[in-house]
Structure formats: structure tokens, C-alpha cells
Amino acid sequence: MQERGKELEERTATFALKVLCFVRSLPKAVPEQVLGRQLLKAGTAVGANYRAARRSRSKREFLARLGVVVEESDESVYWLGLLVRDEACAPPDVASLLQEARELRAIFATSLRTARSRP
């Protein structure tokens, strides 16, 4: 269990760095920069909040923080989805980034459901 948590911490950190690189590559036009800032906030918050969840002092705190992780990963999917549709900035690597965001969202949503169901 502890090892799985460390793997997810590393995976979310890698995701954040890929988001950072992607946002840097966006066109300098205002719409793309606005969407990029939103993605950057959400994409980097996934890992930060997951770390905080792992260090929770109670189940209630863990559930609340993990809920934020699910929200931030879902928001990352949303912003990436918009950027994929934007013809001005849809490089091929955005599809893999969107897939990773979807996978992280699924992992954390399942984790949250499992944690809620346990006594």
C-alpha cells in the first residue's frame, strides 16, 4: 500500500511537469494563455493535494483531501479537452497528456469510493 502511494506521488509529479512543459508551448494568444493558466493550476494541484491526503491525520481529512484530488484531476481533463479542441494549439502530445489526466481521475475516483466504503 505504501509503495503504491509513492508510485502515485511520482506519477502525479511527472504529470505536473508535463503540464508545465505543455503550457509553456502554448501560443502566446490570450485565449490559450488563459486556458493554460487554468490547466497549470489544476494539473499541479493534483500531486500537491495527493501528497497532503497521504499525510492526513484522520479519515475525514483524508476523504476531504482526496476529494480535492479528484476535483483537480477532473478539472485538468476539462481544460485539456478544451485545448485539444482548439485548433491553434493541439500538438500531438496533448492527447497523451489528456489520457494521463483521465487515468489519474479514474484512479483517484476509485480510491475515494473505496475509502468511503471502508469503516
C-alpha positions as CSV (number, residue, x, y, z in Angstrom):
1,M,0.0,0.0,0.0
2,Q,2.8,2.4,0.9
3,E,4.7,1.6,-2.3
4,R,1.6,2.2,-4.4
5,G,1.2,5.6,-2.8
6,K,4.8,6.5,-3.6
7,E,4.3,5.4,-7.2
8,L,1.2,7.7,-7.4
9,E,3.1,10.6,-5.9
10,E,5.8,10.2,-8.6
11,R,3.2,9.8,-11.3
12,T,1.4,13.0,-10.3
13,A,4.7,14.9,-10.1
14,T,5.5,13.7,-13.6
15,F,2.1,14.7,-14.8
16,A,2.6,18.2,-13.3
17,L,5.9,18.6,-15.1
18,K,4.4,17.5,-18.4
19,V,1.6,20.0,-17.9
20,L,4.2,22.7,-17.2
21,C,6.0,21.9,-20.4
22,F,2.8,21.8,-22.4
23,V,1.6,25.2,-21.1
24,R,5.0,26.7,-22.0
25,S,4.5,25.5,-25.6
26,L,1.1,27.1,-26.0
27,P,0.6,30.0,-28.4
28,K,1.0,33.4,-26.7
29,A,-2.5,34.5,-27.7
30,V,-4.7,35.5,-24.8
31,P,-7.3,32.6,-25.0
32,E,-4.6,29.9,-25.0
33,Q,-2.8,31.6,-22.2
34,V,-5.9,31.9,-20.0
35,L,-6.7,28.2,-20.6
36,G,-3.1,27.3,-20.0
37,R,-3.0,29.1,-16.6
38,Q,-6.2,27.2,-15.5
39,L,-4.6,23.9,-16.6
40,L,-1.4,24.7,-14.9
41,K,-3.2,25.4,-11.6
42,A,-5.3,22.2,-11.8
43,G,-2.6,20.0,-13.1
44,T,0.0,20.9,-10.5
45,A,-2.6,20.7,-7.7
46,V,-3.3,17.0,-8.3
47,G,0.0,15.9,-6.9
48,A,0.2,18.5,-4.2
49,N,-3.2,17.6,-2.8
50,Y,-2.5,13.9,-3.2
51,R,0.7,14.4,-1.0
52,A,-1.4,16.2,1.5
53,A,-4.0,13.4,1.5
54,R,-1.4,10.8,2.2
55,R,-0.3,12.8,5.3
56,S,-3.8,13.3,6.6
57,R,-4.3,12.9,10.4
58,S,-7.8,11.4,10.2
59,K,-10.1,9.5,7.8
60,R,-12.3,12.6,7.5
61,E,-9.4,14.7,6.5
62,F,-8.1,12.1,4.1
63,L,-11.5,11.8,2.4
64,A,-11.8,15.6,2.1
65,R,-8.3,16.0,0.6
66,L,-8.7,13.0,-1.8
67,G,-12.0,14.6,-2.9
68,V,-10.0,17.7,-3.9
69,V,-7.6,15.5,-5.8
70,V,-10.5,14.0,-7.8
71,E,-11.8,17.6,-8.5
72,E,-8.4,18.9,-9.7
73,S,-7.8,15.9,-11.9
74,D,-11.3,16.3,-13.4
75,E,-10.6,20.0,-13.9
76,S,-7.4,19.0,-15.7
77,V,-9.3,16.8,-18.0
78,Y,-11.7,19.7,-18.7
79,W,-9.0,22.2,-19.6
80,L,-7.0,19.7,-21.7
81,G,-10.2,18.8,-23.5
82,L,-10.8,22.4,-24.5
83,L,-7.2,22.8,-25.6
84,V,-7.4,19.6,-27.7
85,R,-10.4,21.1,-29.5
86,D,-8.6,24.4,-30.0
87,E,-7.1,24.1,-33.5
88,A,-4.5,26.7,-32.7
89,C,-2.7,24.6,-30.1
90,A,-3.4,20.9,-30.4
91,P,0.0,19.4,-30.8
92,P,0.2,15.5,-30.8
93,D,1.5,15.3,-27.3
94,V,-1.7,16.8,-25.8
95,A,-3.6,13.6,-26.5
96,S,-1.2,11.6,-24.3
97,L,-1.5,14.3,-21.6
98,L,-5.3,14.1,-21.7
99,Q,-5.1,10.3,-21.5
100,E,-2.9,10.5,-18.4
101,A,-5.3,13.1,-16.8
102,R,-8.2,10.7,-17.4
103,E,-6.3,7.8,-15.9
104,L,-5.4,9.8,-12.8
105,R,-9.0,10.9,-12.4
106,A,-10.2,7.3,-12.6
107,I,-7.6,6.1,-10.1
108,F,-8.4,8.7,-7.6
109,A,-12.2,8.5,-8.0
110,T,-12.0,4.7,-7.4
111,S,-9.7,5.3,-4.4
112,L,-12.2,7.8,-3.0
113,R,-15.1,5.4,-3.4
114,T,-13.1,2.6,-1.8
115,A,-12.0,4.7,1.1
116,R,-15.6,6.0,1.7
117,S,-16.9,2.4,1.8
118,R,-14.5,1.3,4.5
119,P,-15.4,1.6,8.1
